[in-house]
Amino acid sequence: MPSLKYLMAAFGLSASLVLAEVTKEFPAHWGKPPAVQTRDYVPLPGGYGNGSSSLARWITANLEKDKGRPETPASMAVKPVFENDFGKASPGQLPDDFMSLNGEFVVREEGGNKILELPGTPLDSYAVQFGPAEVADVAVSARIFGTAKGRRFPTFGVGLNGVSGYKLQVSPAKKAVELLKDADVKASVPFEWKPATWTQLRLQVRKVKDGEWRIEGRAWPQGESEPKDWIVVSDEQEEPVAGRASVLGSPFSGTPIWFDDLKVERVGQ
């Protein structure tokens, strides 16, 4: 990440503080840096750049506290406002609290586990919404299963802020994970999808400050550790619209796509 120079007064501190060179943002759960700092200039621990020794001690103390925190990397998530693993759902139906925008989404039982299935035909793009309508400071997560057929691959993902909102999409044909606003690609990173395995996805939208929102997403194969960092990020100046979370899929391989463990959570700023 490029170096970001700014006065520590940007954190609501005294304007008499020295100019610090901080190379990345502090975690939100650390709160504000100390209001009173020394006027020296030293390397900061944790790869945070340079600043005062009092700022360095504050960072060190927070890094030590984080060692004892439960390992929920950067998600900052709290109690879910919606979750469904389809364990109580009736097979052959779509649960009442879901709204299909298109596509014949239904609950199926596979290997003793109930999942939400999108059929392999017709070949088009489909989505189903769930949970409350939210603007920001919210995350959606799910695990999704798809298969390839020859050189044909599905695409699938999760979304926030309704039909024209943000989407985190796995695009195996492009070997990428994409972050989209409606149909516009905001960010894309390489990703090696493993067919016939479950893929975990998490997308969040949070308000950073007045006039600025950050969209963050990550994807990883089930069975591997959740990445500590967001793999796609986009900073936006336009306020998101209120809308429900979603899962989405395009069965271009002609085989069904499965969805499970859907969850919507509040997140901290």
KEZAMI-86591 format. One record per residue (C-alpha): x, y, z; residue number from 0; chain; residue in one letter. Coordinates in steps of 0.2 Angstrom, whole numbers, plus 5000, padded with zeros to 4 digits. Each point is the difference from the previous one (the first is absolute). Layout:
residues N
     x     y     z   nr  kette  rest
     X     Y     Z  NUM      A     A
...
***
This chain:
residues 269
     x     y     z   nr  kette  rest
  5000  5000  5000    0      A     M
  5007  5017  4996    1      A     P
  5006  5011  5014    2      A     S
  4987  5011  5007    3      A     L
  5006  5016  5009    4      A     K
  4988  5010  5011    5      A     Y
  5000  5010  5016    6      A     L
  4995  4990  5015    7      A     M
  4987  5013  5003    8      A     A
  4990  4991  4987    9      A     A
  4996  4988  5014   10      A     F
  4993  5014  5011   11      A     G
  5017  5003  5008   12      A     L
  5009  5016  5005   13      A     S
  5006  5010  4985   14      A     A
  5017  5001  5009   15      A     S
  5004  4982  4997   16      A     L
  5014  4996  4988   17      A     V
  4998  4995  4982   18      A     L
  4999  4981  4999   19      A     A
  5002  4988  4985   20      A     E
  4988  4986  5002   21      A     V
  5000  4987  4986   22      A     T
  4984  4991  5004   23      A     K
  4984  5002  5011   24      A     E
  4998  4995  5018   25      A     F
  4987  4987  5003   26      A     P
  4984  5009  5005   27      A     A
  4998  4990  5016   28      A     H
  5016  5009  5007   29      A     W
  4991  5016  5001   30      A     G
  5009  5017  4999   31      A     K
  5019  5002  5002   32      A     P
  5006  5009  5016   33      A     P
  4995  5018  5001   34      A     A
  5017  5005  5008   35      A     V
  5015  4994  4991   36      A     Q
  5019  5004  5001   37      A     T
  5008  5010  4987   38      A     R
  5013  4987  4994   39      A     D
  5000  4990  4984   40      A     Y
  5003  4981  5001   41      A     V
  4995  4985  4989   42      A     P
  4983  4993  5005   43      A     L
  4998  4981  5003   44      A     P
  4989  4989  4990   45      A     G
  5005  5009  4983   46      A     G
  4990  5015  5004   47      A     Y
  5014  5012  4994   48      A     G
  5007  5014  5011   49      A     N
  4994  5011  5014   50      A     G
  5002  5004  5019   51      A     S
  5006  4988  5013   52      A     S
  4984  5002  5009   53      A     S
  4990  4995  4985   54      A     L
  5012  4985  4998   55      A     A
  4996  4995  5018   56      A     R
  4982  5001  4996   57      A     W
  5002  4989  4985   58      A     I
  5010  4987  5009   59      A     T
  4987  4999  5014   60      A     A
  4986  4997  4988   61      A     N
  5010  4987  4990   62      A     L
  5002  4991  5016   63      A     E
  4982  5001  5004   64      A     K
  4995  4993  4983   65      A     D
  5011  4985  5003   66      A     K
  4987  4994  5013   67      A     G
  4985  5005  4989   68      A     R
  4989  4986  4992   69      A     P
  5007  4997  4982   70      A     E
  4986  5008  4990   71      A     T
  5012  5009  4987   72      A     P
  4995  5018  4997   73      A     A
  4981  4996  4999   74      A     S
  4995  5010  5016   75      A     M
  4984  4991  4999   76      A     A
  4988  4999  5015   77      A     V
  4983  4991  5002   78      A     K
  4992  4995  4984   79      A     P
  4984  5009  4995   80      A     V
  4996  4986  4988   81      A     F
  5007  4982  4998   82      A     E
  4993  4984  4991   83      A     N
  5009  4983  4998   84      A     D
  4983  4993  4993   85      A     F
  5000  4986  5014   86      A     G
  4982  5004  5003   87      A     K
  4995  5004  4983   88      A     A
  4988  4989  4990   89      A     S
  5008  4992  4984   90      A     P
  4993  5005  4984   91      A     G
  4995  5017  5005   92      A     Q
  5008  5018  5002   93      A     L
  4999  5006  5019   94      A     P
  4987  5013  5003   95      A     D
  5012  5013  5005   96      A     D
  5010  4999  4983   97      A     F
  4995  5010  4984   98      A     M
  5005  4992  4984   99      A     S
  5004  5014  4987  100      A     L
  5001  4986  4986  101      A     N
  5004  4982  4999  102      A     G
  4992  4985  5009  103      A     E
  5010  5000  5016  104      A     F
  4994  4986  5011  105      A     V
  5006  4990  5016  106      A     V
  5008  4983  4996  107      A     R
  5007  4986  5011  108      A     E
  5017  4994  4995  109      A     E
  5009  4987  5011  110      A     G
  4990  5004  5015  111      A     G
  5003  5019  4999  112      A     N
  4987  5012  4994  113      A     K
  5006  5013  4987  114      A     I
  4992  5014  4989  115      A     L
  5001  4994  4982  116      A     E
  5000  5010  4984  117      A     L
  4997  4988  4985  118      A     P
  5013  4998  4986  119      A     G
  4987  5006  4987  120      A     T
  4995  5011  4992  121      A     P
  5017  5009  4998  122      A     L
  4998  5018  5007  123      A     D
  5004  5010  5015  124      A     S
  4989  4999  5016  125      A     Y
  4999  5006  5017  126      A     A
  4990  4998  5016  127      A     V
  4999  5013  5014  128      A     Q
  4999  4998  5019  129      A     F
  5002  5009  5016  130      A     G
  4995  5018  5005  131      A     P
  5003  5015  4988  132      A     A
  5016  5009  5005  133      A     E
  5011  5015  4994  134      A     V
  5017  4997  5008  135      A     A
  5010  4992  5015  136      A     D
  4994  4983  4995  137      A     V
  5007  4984  4993  138      A     A
  4994  4985  4991  139      A     V
  5008  4983  4999  140      A     S
  4996  4983  4993  141      A     A
  5008  4984  4993  142      A     R
  4997  4995  4982  143      A     I
  5003  4984  4990  144      A     F
  5001  4999  4981  145      A     G
  5008  4988  4987  146      A     T
  5008  5002  4983  147      A     A
  4995  4991  4984  148      A     K
  5013  4999  4988  149      A     G
  5006  5018  4997  150      A     R
  4983  5007  5007  151      A     R
  5000  5008  5017  152      A     F
  4987  5008  5011  153      A     P
  5001  5017  5008  154      A     T
  4994  5003  5018  155      A     F
  5000  5012  5014  156      A     G
  4992  5010  5014  157      A     V
  4993  5018  5000  158      A     G
  4995  5014  5010  159      A     L
  4989  5016  4998  160      A     N
  4987  4992  4989  161      A     G
  4998  4997  4981  162      A     V
  5012  5013  4994  163      A     S
  5012  5000  5015  164      A     G
  5017  4992  5003  165      A     Y
  5004  4982  4996  166      A     K
  5015  4989  5004  167      A     L
  5001  4987  4986  168      A     Q
  5011  4985  4996  169      A     V
  5003  5000  4981  170      A     S
  5010  4983  4997  171      A     P
  5001  5003  4981  172      A     A
  5009  5016  5004  173      A     K
  5010  4992  5014  174      A     K
  4995  5015  5011  175      A     A
  4990  5006  5014  176      A     V
  4991  5016  4995  177      A     E
  4992  5014  5010  178      A     L
  4985  5008  4990  179      A     L
  4988  5015  5002  180      A     K
  4985  4994  4991  181      A     D
  5009  4994  4984  182      A     A
  5015  5011  5001  183      A     D
  5016  4992  5006  184      A     V
  5008  5010  5014  185      A     K
  5015  4988  5004  186      A     A
  5006  4983  4994  187      A     S
  5014  4988  5007  188      A     V
  5006  4983  4994  189      A     P
  4992  4985  5008  190      A     F
  5002  4982  4997  191      A     E
  4982  4992  5002  192      A     W
  5000  4982  5004  193      A     K
  4985  4991  4992  194      A     P
  4988  4988  5009  195      A     A
  5006  5008  5017  196      A     T
  4992  5013  5011  197      A     W
  5006  5018  4999  198      A     T
  4997  5012  5015  199      A     Q
  4996  5018  4996  200      A     L
  4998  5016  5011  201      A     R
  4996  5017  4994  202      A     L
  4997  5016  5011  203      A     Q
  4996  5018  4997  204      A     V
  5004  5012  5014  205      A     R
  5000  5019  5002  206      A     K
  5018  5006  5003  207      A     V
  4995  5019  5003  208      A     K
  4988  5012  4993  209      A     D
  5000  4999  4981  210      A     G
  5010  4984  4999  211      A     E
  4996  4982  5000  212      A     W
  5011  4985  4999  213      A     R
  4995  4983  4991  214      A     I
  5011  4985  5005  215      A     E
  4999  4982  4995  216      A     G
  5009  4984  5001  217      A     R
  4998  4982  4994  218      A     A
  5009  4984  5005  219      A     W
  4998  4981  4998  220      A     P
  4991  4991  5014  221      A     Q
  5012  4991  5011  222      A     G
  5013  5014  4998  223      A     E
  5003  5014  5013  224      A     S
  4990  5016  4997  225      A     E
  5012  5013  4993  226      A     P
  5005  5013  5012  227      A     K
  4998  5014  4987  228      A     D
  4987  5005  4988  229      A     W
  5005  4995  4983  230      A     I
  4989  5013  4990  231      A     V
  4997  5017  5006  232      A     V
  4991  5015  4993  233      A     S
  4998  5018  5008  234      A     D
  4984  5008  4995  235      A     E
  4994  5018  5002  236      A     Q
  4982  4997  4995  237      A     E
  4988  4994  5014  238      A     E
  4994  4982  4998  239      A     P
  4982  4998  4998  240      A     V
  4990  4990  5012  241      A     A
  4997  4982  4995  242      A     G
  5000  4981  5005  243      A     R
  5015  4988  4999  244      A     A
  5000  4987  4986  245      A     S
  5008  4985  4993  246      A     V
  5002  4998  4981  247      A     L
  5005  4988  4987  248      A     G
  5002  4997  4981  249      A     S
  5000  4981  4997  250      A     P
  5010  5002  4983  251      A     F
  5007  4982  5003  252      A     S
  4982  4993  4999  253      A     G
  5002  4993  5017  254      A     T
  4991  5006  5017  255      A     P
  5007  5012  5012  256      A     I
  4998  4997  5018  257      A     W
  4999  5013  5014  258      A     F
  5001  4998  5019  259      A     D
  5004  5008  5017  260      A     D
  4993  5017  4994  261      A     L
  5003  5014  5013  262      A     K
  4998  5019  5002  263      A     V
  5009  5009  5014  264      A     E
  5003  5017  5006  265      A     R
  5018  5006  5000  266      A     V
  5009  5014  5008  267      A     G
  5006  5016  4991  268      A     Q
***
